[in-house]
Amino acid sequence: MKKIFKFFAIAILCQASLTACHKDLDIPYDNALSVSNMWQDASDLEQSVPGIFRRLHSYFSESECNVFYFGETRVGDYMWGPSLESKVQDNFKIACRHNLLTPSNTIGWSGLYSTIDQANAVIKHGPDCNASADRLDWALAQAYFARAFCYFYAARIWGEVPVNLLPVESTTQEECYPVQKTQDEVYAQVEKDIMLCEALADKLGNEKYFGTKDALNTLKADYALWMYATRNGGSAYLDMAEKALKAIGISSSRLLADYGKVFDRTNKKNSEIIFSLALNASDTGGYQIYFCNPSNLIAAAYRNNPVPISSTQWWSYSQGFVNELKASKALGDKRVATNLGYGPYSSAADKHEITWCNKLVGDMSKSPVVQDNDLIYYRYGYVVMLDAELKYYKKDYAGANASLNLIAKRAYGKDNYYTSTAEADVLNNIVHEYFLEFPAEGMIWWALIRTGKIWDMVPNAEIPGQTFADLRAKNPNILLWPIAQGSINKNSKLHQIEGWQ
C-alpha cells in the first residue's frame, strides 16, 4: 500500500510540473515513472513496460487515430462509399477527401509521442532499477521495439517529425519544444532502434500483446521493403527483409485453415496473430464501431442478425469494391463472408442494400455490440504477402507466385491459383490480393505506396478523373498527412510539411 501511495503521489506532482509543457505542446507527457526516485526496484521496471503498450493501445483505439484511418481511408472511392446514416462520404475528419484535408482538420500525434515518452523513460531509467539482467534486457528490448514501431508510423504519416530520445521530466528540456528532423533522420532512428532491439531479441518473450521475435522481424521486413521501394534504399534493404522473413519462416503451416478464425474474438491469440493489443468489453472501442448501424435504420428482424448495431455508422464499402468482392466470391473466395456483410436490411421502404465489414464487429450477442476485438497490427498473412513483394522486387516472379499462392490456397482452395510470371501480372496479383485479404486492417494504403500502384488511384469523386499522380503535381507530399495546426500553434519550432501550408 505504501508503494501504491508513493506512486500516485509522485504521479500527481509530476503531472503538475509538466502542465505547462502539456498546454504548450500537442505532445502530453505525464510519465510518473520518469521521476528518478521511482526507479528503485524491479517492480518499478515491471509496471513501466505494460504502460508503453497501454499508451499505444490508447492512441490507436481512438476514433480519429488508428491504423485504419492512417492506413486505408485515403484509398478513397475505390473502397469507400456514402454511409447509410449520413449519406455522405467524408466520414471522419474527411480523411479520404484530399482536396478538403487541411492542417486544421487533420489527425494529431499526441498519443504516439506519449508512447514514445514512456519507452524513453524505460530506456533511461531501467538500468537504475534493482532488476535482474534478464528482466532489464526484456524491458529495454520492449522499449526499443515500441519506439521503432511508433517512429515508423510517424515517418510514414507525417514525414518530418520530432525525434525525442529522452523522457520529458522538465519544462525546460529541449524535448518539451522539439524541432523536426528530416525524413532520413527519422528513418535512421527507426533502423537504429530495430537493431538495438535485435541485439536483445532473445529476451523479448512470446506474449503477443508485447514485442516478440516474430513481431520484431515483421517490423524489420516491413521497414526494409519500405526503404527499398519508397526511399531508394538499394538492394541492401532487400537483403535485410529477406533475413527477417527467413527468421520467421514462410510456410502454409502458420496460416489458419479458416480465414474467419483469424479474427475470432474468442481465440484472440491464435497462431496467426503476431502482434496485437488487447481490446475488451471495458474499453471504449475503436474504429470498428463505425461499421455498425443505428438500430432505427435497420429493420427489427435484422438487428445484430446479421447487421451489427451501435449508435453511429460512418463507413460503407463503395459499390465498385462490393462488386469486386462479390466477383471474388463467385470464384470461390472464402474470405468474402468475413470481409463483407451486405443485404437489403434497412428499415427504409426501398430496403436498399447496405454493407459493412464482418471481421471486427465485436460481440453481437449484446445490443449495441460490444467492441471487444483486439487491435491486430501484424499477422502471419502479412508476412507471407511481404515475402511475395520481396520476391517481386528481386525479379523472382515464380517465387513471388509461390508465396502469393499460400494466401490464395486458403482463399480459393486451389493449388497454384496464380501461374503467370509476367512482371505486370505478378504485381497486379499482389495488389489485388492485398485488397481481398486485408480490408479494414490498415495495410492496403502502405502496400499501394510500396508497389507504386498508389499513383494510378483516383482519390475521390469531387475531383473527377484525377489520380494521385495528378495531385502530386500540385503537392509533392500528397501521400503525407499535414501536421495538425494546433501542434504548430503550440510549438513555434515546428513547421508545416511542404505542400500542406
Secondary structure, DSSP 8 states (H G I E B T S, - for coil): -HHHHHHHHHHHHHHHHTHHHHHHSSS----GGGSGGG-SSHHHHHHHHHHHHHHHHHHHTSSSSSHHHHHTGGGGGGTEE--TTT--S-TTTTTT-TTT--TTTS---HHHHHHHHHHHHHHHHGGGS---HHHHHHHHHHHHHHHHHHHHHHHHHHSS-B---S---STTSGGGS--B--HHHHHHHHHHHHHHHHHTGGGS-S-TTS--HHHHHHHHHHHHHHHHHHS---HHHHHHHHHHHHHH---GGGS-SSGGGGG-TTSTT-TTEEEEE---TTS---GGGGGSB-GGGB-GGGBTTTB-B-S----EE-HHHHHHHHHHHHTT-TTHHHH-EEES-BSSTT---EEE-STT--BTTSSS-B----EEEEEHHHHHHHHHHHHHHTT-HHHHHHHHHHHHHHHHS-TT------HHHHHHHHHHHHHHH-TTTT-HHHHHHHHTGGGG----TTSTT--HHHHHHH-TTTTS----HHHHHH-TT----TT--
